[in-house]
Amino acid sequence: MTDQQAIELIEKEFKERILGVTEQYLEIHNPISIDNKLKIDRIDRDRKDEIIIAYLPIVDERFYFAVYIDTKAHEITGIGTEAFHRVCFRATSEALTVDDIKAMTHLMPTEFWNKGDLKPNGKSNHTFSSFKILPNPEPDEFEDKLKKLLDFLEQDKDGIKQLTEKAEGYIQVTMDIHNANGMIGGHNIDTNNIRRMNDLKLSINFDLYVGGKSFKE
């Protein structure tokens, strides 16, 4: 199935609302459209079965509509929401400069600042140096984002271990989750990823935010 075929299926479903759950979601939230076409941020083909997932941004929200498509049957099998997941490696220090932190690894940061640098709001200064790596900013499931981050970090195991020991390196997870019915679900870290994090001496921290509108009764 091509991307265009998938998009046509999604356009038809959101217009005709064939599935009952589509009607439920569209009663409370609207997908972003550009020139009367649904905006699709990503079509995920990472799964090993015939299912692909299309992620559609939602007006005034950070989470996404997730549309599940069976590429063999050429049909939509389900629609839900997927949280906005930000899964990154972060190292911080009140004593070290960013150059000191960068010198510990050959991996390039996505974002960084020095202690004393002016914050974006221009009203105060950072009280610590920060170094972040975010290799997978696109919409994705948490488990996939964690795996891809670990894949990236394992390119320099010794460097990451140094950052963990000397600059409080850890994995930071931020989630913006849709609260449709009071049940926000949970996420799994399998034994393989637990082992991989342990090998890199990494801890993991979660910040969870819940928002959006609930289903109508």
N, C-alpha and C positions, 0 to 999 in steps of 0.2 A: 504494500500500500504506500502510495506516495504521500508527501505532506499535503499536497493539494486535495487529494481524495479525502484525507482525514479532515481537513478544514471544511470541505463541503458537507461532510457528515455532521460536523459540529454546528455549522451555520443552520442546517436543516433542523437539528434537534432544538436549538435555542429559539428558532422561529416557531416551530410547530409544537414543541413541548410534549413530545410523544411519551416520554417517561414521566411518571408522577413526581419523582424527586426533582426533575427539572423545574416543574411548576412551583414546587415548594421553595427552591432556592431563588428563583426569579421573582417571587413575591416579596423577598426581603433584600435582595442585593442585585445590582446590575453589573454585567461585564463591561469593560471599557471597549468602545468601538471607535474606529477611525475611518472617516469617509463611509460610514454605514457598513463597515466590515469589522467583525470581531477581532480584537487584538489578541494574538497568541504569542506569549513570550517564549515558549519552548515546547517542542514535541520530543518527549523522552523515549528513546528506543533502547535503553540500557538493560531492560529486563530480558531474561533468557527464554521466556515463553512468547506467545503471539500478541501479547498486550502491549500497547503503547499508551502513554499518558500525555495529554495536552494540557498545558497550564495557561489559564486565562486570567489576567489581572482584573481586579474588581474596583469599581469606583469608590474612592475614599477609604480603601482598606489596603493592608499590606499582604494579607493572605490571598490565595488564588482559588478559582474554580479548577478542579482537576477532572478531566474527562477521560474515561478509560475506554479504549477502542480495541476490539478484537480484529486484528489485521487479516486473519484467515477468513472469518465470517463477514468481514466488512460491516460491522455494526458496533454501536456504542453499548457497552455492557454496564456502565454505571457513571454517575456524576457525584462528586462530593467537593469538599474544600480541602486544600493542602495548606498547612501553615507556611508562613514565611520563615525559613530557617537560615540563620547566619551561623556557620560553623567555622571558626577560625582558630589559629594558634596565636597566642599572645604572650609576649615577654615584657616585663616592666621592671624598672629599677629607679630608686631615688638617688643612687650613687653613680651609676654608669651613664655615659652618654649613648646616643643612638649609634655613633661610630664604634664605640666599645662593643655594643650588642651585635652590630652587623659583622664585626670581625670574628665572631664565634661560629658563623655559618656561611656557606656559599649560597644559601637560598635567599632570594630577593624578597623584601617585604612588600606587601600591598599598601600599607599605610604605616607611617611612623612620625614621631615627634620627639623633641628634646625637652628635658626638664627646663622650665623657664620660658619655653616658647609660648606665644600668645594663643589662647584658645580661639576657635572660629568666631565666637560671639564678640571677641575683641575687648572683653571686660575683665578678664583674669588670665593668669598664666598657669600652664601645666606644672604640677608639683612633682612629676616623675617622668622619666623617659619611657616611651612605649614603642613596640615593634610588633606588627601584626602581619600574618600570612593568611590570605583568604583565596584559595585556589579555585573555588567553585561558587561564585556568587549567583549563578542562575537558579531558577526554581528547581527544586528537587526534593526527594524524600530525605528525612534526617539520616537514615541508615546509609544511604548512598553518599550523602555529603561527608559523613564521618569517614567512610571508607576512602573517599577521594582525598580528603585531607591527610589521612595517614599514609596513603600512597605517595603523596607529595613530600611529606616530612621524612619518610624513610629514605629519600634520596641523599640525606645527610644526617644519619643517625647520631654520629658523634657530635655534630654541631648542635642538634636539638637537645641532646643530653646535657651539653654545656650550658645551653640557655635555660634548661630546667633547673640546673644546679645553681647557676650564678645570677640569673635574671628572672627567677620565679616564672618560668615558662609553663604554660598550661593550655588546655583546649577550652575555649569559650563558646557556648552555645546560646543563641538568642532565638526565641520562637514567638511569633505573633500568631495566635491560634483562634480560629472561629469558634465561638460559643453558640452553636445552633440549638442545642437542646440540653445544655448543662453537663454533657458528657464530652470532655475534650480529648479523651483517649490517652494513650501512652506510647512510649517509644522504647525500642529494644536495643541494647548493646550486646551483641553475641560474644561468645567466649573467645572467638578469634580476634575480634577488635579489642577486647579487654586485654588479651595477651600482648597485642601489638602496642597498646598504650603503655602497658607495664614495661615492655622492652625499652621504650623511649623515656621511661620515668615520668609519664604524663598523668596529671589529674585532669578532671573534666568538671566544668561548672555550668549550671543551667540557669538562665533567666527566662521566665515564662510570662507572656502577656496574653490576656484573653480579651477579645473584642468582637465587634460585629453584632448583627441583629439575630434574635432567636426566631425559630420557626413560628409561624402563626398557628394558634390552636384551633 
